Amino acid sequence: MEQKQVFSLILLVEVSNILLHILIMKNYLKELREDRGLTLQQLAEKAKTSNQQISNLEKSKRRLTWDWIMRLAEALQCHPLEITDGPAAILPKDEQERELLKKFRGFNDGEQKMFSHMLDSLAHEKAKLDDKASAPSKQSKKK
């Protein structure tokens, strides 16, 4: 085989792999949409498109371009990588966390900041209590 033919074959294999990846690339649009309690129509309105387009993107019948990823991430209020790589790392671990997150997302920006400050204060107080609780054991180790 000539060198030109080998390069052509390698290029064909690489292009085929890329196309295959694009065609079968899993996306997490449906999971993200459902986790937020949105219908196809509601997400379509937020993303300024049709519910059929959202359905096609969810089922990978339409290619998920970077523009679509950015547009949908904004509509879903998530990081763009959550759409392609999945939300598993940041998903709530149980129903209690899911409810807390749902309530937090229902707040406006000012309310979210106030809630975050309250959580910071609680965490700070908890850390002080934890330090006090472990202080006797630290002193006994010194003796």
Secondary structure, 3 states (H helix, E strand, C coil): CCHHHHHHHHHHHHHHHHHHHHHHCCCCHHHHHHHCCCCHHHHHHHHCCCHHHHHHHHCCCCCCCHHHHHHHHHHHCCCHHHHHHCCCCCCCCCHHHHHHHHHHHCCCHHHHHHHHHHHHHHHHHHHHHHHHHHHHHHHHHHC
